[in-house]
Amino acid sequence: MQTSLRVSTRSTIKRHSHRAFAACRSYAQNHTEGPAQDTSRTTHFGFKTIPESSKESLVKDVFDSVASKYDIMNDAMSLGIHRLWKDDYVSSLKPGRRGPMKCIDVAGGTGDIALRILDFAREKYADRETSVSVVDINTQMLKEGERRFKKTMYHNTPQVSFHEGNAQALSKEEFPDNAFDLYTIAFGIRNCTSIPMVLQEAYRVLKPGGTFACLEFSKVTNPLLGSVYDQYSFSVIPLLGTILAGDRESYQYLVESIRRFPSQPDFAKMIQDAGFSTGGMFEGRGGAWRDLWGGVACIHTGVKI
């Protein structure tokens, strides 16, 4: 739902064999011997309740399926409005306003947020030094991001790099403590097994004073809009998945995952519990979040103190 600086440094995908499958999911290994995995702890996969150890591979299957049609998927889920939301999201963060920034975009494999960050910094502030480390745990999504950046001026420059990694357990070697000015995650955190673990890692890698910013589908606050949105989500989106991608089940999961995501106040409280300073526990100016289109999507921000 979503130009000429030339420096002779390759942007790379750094893959680690110990990282598992799809962006933002908890680490889980499949052992052929040794003790059986603990299945007593459960989580949700859409509306289903499953063992925590199963979610990662199930979400991997979803994103393997939709990677090549990711923008089409987001267009279907937001009627194309996700592109405007992403523009709003990045412009509200004003990357480059205070000079070059070191940014990390998590669950950002296709690179659309990273590209917006670099373009905004360059076009608004003539900033050609801001950089973005794009992190995703899904190889197919990262390949889409590399393909996107090959068409831009940022390809083969130090302004962008691609890394395979788990948002819940980022490599401390690649992503040390207090390293980044801005942490972004767009339409990805709801797929995580443990949102608190993702937030803890975000807090760890940000510098003091650094900003955490999340764009995510959320809870519609207007009852009439909510009714229309539910009808569209559960009737139309899975059908579009069948037509556009031949994959109804993946789109059904994505719709259900939105409904299982915490409400705006609950998620804001989780951000505070991770140590971030937010605005007040309300929506709008001075608040911890800002609704887009009546809560269909929402921008949450917090500052590391």
Summary of the structure (lengths in Angstrom):
residues: 305
radius of gyration: 18.5
end to end distance: 32.0
largest distance: 56.3
contacts: 1063
relative contact order: 0.16
helix: 42%
strand: 21%
